Amino acid sequence: MKTETVYTVLQLPEDWVVVCRTGQLKEAYRIAENRSVDGGDCIVVTDNGLNMGKFRNGNPIIDD
């Protein structure tokens, strides 16, 4: 069985960014939630450039 990575995680100076395919948002949100628990915000972005939300301390947040 062939597996394929459907996301990329980037660490910026203050935030994490998870870049994923549009059809893989559920997995990207899970990863973003886990990354944000360790500190810093984690932003989910699709591979076509859409910002799909942000997590802070393991919780989704409204953009501030």
MDAnalysis code that builds the backbone (N, CA, C; Angstrom):
import MDAnalysis as mda
import numpy as np

u = mda.Universe.empty(192, n_residues=64, atom_resindex=np.repeat(np.arange(64), 3), trajectory=True)
u.add_TopologyAttr("name", ["N", "CA", "C"] * 64)
u.add_TopologyAttr("resid", np.arange(1, 65))
u.add_TopologyAttr("resname", ["MET", "LYS", "THR", "GLU", "THR", "VAL", "TYR", "THR", "VAL", "LEU", "GLN", "LEU", "PRO", "GLU", "ASP", "TRP", "VAL", "VAL", "VAL", "CYS", "ARG", "THR", "GLY", "GLN", "LEU", "LYS", "GLU", "ALA", "TYR", "ARG", "ILE", "ALA", "GLU", "ASN", "ARG", "SER", "VAL", "ASP", "GLY", "GLY", "ASP", "CYS", "ILE", "VAL", "VAL", "THR", "ASP", "ASN", "GLY", "LEU", "ASN", "MET", "GLY", "LYS", "PHE", "ARG", "ASN", "GLY", "ASN", "PRO", "ILE", "ILE", "ASP", "ASP"])
u.atoms.positions = np.array([
    [0.839, -1.190, 0.000],
    [0.000, 0.000, 0.000],
    [0.878, 1.245, 0.000],
    [0.599, 2.142, -0.910],
    [1.368, 3.377, -1.020],
    [0.737, 4.446, -0.123],
    [1.563, 5.099, 0.686],
    [1.062, 6.201, 1.509],
    [1.603, 7.505, 0.957],
    [0.873, 8.556, 1.201],
    [1.246, 9.859, 0.667],
    [1.071, 10.909, 1.754],
    [2.061, 11.765, 1.921],
    [1.949, 12.857, 2.888],
    [1.005, 13.897, 2.327],
    [0.051, 14.297, 3.154],
    [-0.960, 15.240, 2.677],
    [-0.854, 16.587, 3.372],
    [0.201, 16.774, 4.138],
    [0.365, 18.048, 4.827],
    [1.845, 18.338, 5.021],
    [2.157, 19.592, 5.287],
    [3.497, 20.035, 5.629],
    [3.373, 20.933, 6.839],
    [4.259, 20.753, 7.807],
    [4.247, 21.584, 9.008],
    [5.481, 22.474, 8.981],
    [5.262, 23.778, 9.096],
    [6.355, 24.744, 9.087],
    [6.403, 25.459, 10.424],
    [7.605, 25.717, 10.919],
    [7.741, 26.489, 12.143],
    [8.291, 27.863, 11.792],
    [7.483, 28.888, 12.071],
    [7.898, 30.265, 11.881],
    [8.341, 30.811, 13.234],
    [8.943, 31.988, 13.285],
    [9.434, 32.509, 14.578],
    [8.387, 32.525, 15.690],
    [7.139, 32.853, 15.376],
    [6.126, 32.922, 16.430],
    [5.011, 31.890, 16.279],
    [4.800, 31.380, 15.097],
    [3.668, 30.496, 14.834],
    [4.110, 29.222, 14.138],
    [3.227, 28.241, 14.187],
    [3.328, 27.046, 13.362],
    [2.349, 27.222, 12.205],
    [2.658, 26.624, 11.063],
    [1.736, 26.622, 9.938],
    [1.617, 25.192, 9.426],
    [0.379, 24.727, 9.247],
    [0.135, 23.431, 8.632],
    [-0.451, 23.708, 7.252],
    [0.245, 23.264, 6.211],
    [-0.237, 23.404, 4.844],
    [-0.760, 22.043, 4.409],
    [-2.008, 22.011, 3.938],
    [-2.616, 20.726, 3.591],
    [-3.410, 20.837, 2.299],
    [-3.771, 19.693, 1.758],
    [-4.691, 19.660, 0.627],
    [-6.090, 19.948, 1.138],
    [-6.907, 20.531, 0.296],
    [-8.253, 20.935, 0.700],
    [-9.042, 19.764, 1.279],
    [-8.900, 18.590, 0.733],
    [-9.645, 17.422, 1.198],
    [-9.119, 16.824, 2.488],
    [-8.061, 17.357, 3.053],
    [-7.434, 16.787, 4.243],
    [-7.521, 17.710, 5.447],
    [-8.551, 18.549, 5.503],
    [-8.656, 19.523, 6.590],
    [-8.809, 18.875, 7.958],
    [-9.532, 17.769, 8.036],
    [-9.742, 17.121, 9.334],
    [-8.399, 16.733, 9.961],
    [-7.538, 16.131, 9.187],
    [-6.208, 15.743, 9.666],
    [-5.366, 16.974, 9.996],
    [-5.452, 18.005, 9.145],
    [-4.685, 19.230, 9.388],
    [-5.131, 19.910, 10.673],
    [-6.440, 19.934, 10.935],
    [-6.941, 20.540, 12.169],
    [-6.443, 19.774, 13.398],
    [-6.383, 18.461, 13.308],
    [-5.899, 17.648, 14.425],
    [-4.429, 17.964, 14.709],
    [-3.638, 18.071, 13.653],
    [-2.221, 18.390, 13.810],
    [-2.044, 19.798, 14.373],
    [-2.807, 20.756, 13.854],
    [-2.717, 22.140, 14.324],
    [-3.099, 22.241, 15.797],
    [-4.141, 21.524, 16.172],
    [-4.571, 21.528, 17.575],
    [-3.450, 21.019, 18.475],
    [-2.822, 19.914, 18.091],
    [-1.739, 19.339, 18.889],
    [-0.512, 20.246, 18.937],
    [-0.153, 20.862, 17.823],
    [1.023, 21.757, 17.795],
    [0.804, 22.978, 18.680],
    [-0.412, 23.508, 18.691],
    [-0.675, 24.735, 19.442],
    [-0.654, 24.510, 20.942],
    [-0.815, 23.264, 21.387],
    [-0.760, 22.967, 22.824],
    [0.638, 23.269, 23.368],
    [1.658, 23.062, 22.546],
    [3.047, 23.270, 22.969],
    [3.454, 24.737, 23.013],
    [2.571, 25.628, 22.647],
    [2.877, 27.059, 22.664],
    [2.918, 27.635, 21.272],
    [2.499, 28.871, 21.166],
    [2.420, 29.518, 19.861],
    [1.122, 29.169, 19.171],
    [0.803, 29.933, 18.161],
    [-0.398, 29.673, 17.375],
    [-0.043, 28.712, 16.257],
    [-1.048, 28.016, 15.767],
    [-0.854, 27.155, 14.611],
    [-1.941, 27.486, 13.607],
    [-1.547, 27.887, 12.424],
    [-2.449, 28.311, 11.368],
    [-2.576, 27.181, 10.348],
    [-3.808, 26.934, 9.890],
    [-4.059, 25.926, 8.862],
    [-4.295, 26.646, 7.536],
    [-3.517, 26.265, 6.522],
    [-3.615, 26.873, 5.201],
    [-3.708, 25.749, 4.174],
    [-4.595, 25.908, 3.179],
    [-4.674, 24.899, 2.128],
    [-3.589, 25.143, 1.090],
    [-3.326, 24.103, 0.287],
    [-2.275, 24.210, -0.719],
    [-2.603, 25.216, -1.822],
    [-3.855, 25.689, -1.872],
    [-4.181, 26.747, -2.835],
    [-4.247, 28.114, -2.160],
    [-3.728, 28.206, -0.925],
    [-3.521, 29.490, -0.275],
    [-4.640, 30.009, 0.612],
    [-5.677, 29.197, 0.881],
    [-6.765, 29.670, 1.735],
    [-6.433, 29.465, 3.207],
    [-6.608, 30.518, 3.996],
    [-6.425, 30.422, 5.446],
    [-7.678, 29.779, 6.030],
    [-7.520, 28.615, 6.660],
    [-8.672, 27.850, 7.138],
    [-8.861, 27.940, 8.647],
    [-8.066, 28.756, 9.312],
    [-8.270, 28.932, 10.739],
    [-6.981, 28.859, 11.528],
    [-7.119, 29.132, 12.827],
    [-5.971, 29.202, 13.714],
    [-6.313, 28.540, 15.039],
    [-5.314, 27.889, 15.629],
    [-5.469, 27.264, 16.934],
    [-4.506, 27.903, 17.922],
    [-4.933, 28.027, 19.169],
    [-4.084, 28.530, 20.244],
    [-4.392, 27.704, 21.490],
    [-3.341, 27.182, 22.122],
    [-3.489, 26.350, 23.327],
    [-4.467, 25.199, 23.123],
    [-4.444, 24.615, 21.932],
    [-5.286, 23.463, 21.645],
    [-6.716, 23.784, 21.279],
    [-7.053, 25.066, 21.120],
    [-8.427, 25.456, 20.815],
    [-8.483, 26.332, 19.568],
    [-9.530, 26.159, 18.744],
    [-9.687, 27.059, 17.603],
    [-9.978, 28.471, 18.102],
    [-9.458, 29.479, 17.408],
    [-9.690, 30.864, 17.832],
    [-10.217, 31.692, 16.668],
    [-10.914, 32.747, 17.015],
    [-11.326, 33.735, 16.032],
    [-10.117, 34.631, 15.784],
    [-9.853, 34.935, 14.528],
    [-8.684, 35.743, 14.200],
    [-8.707, 37.061, 14.960],
    [-7.578, 37.362, 15.622],
    [-7.514, 38.587, 16.433],
    [-6.829, 39.719, 15.738],
])
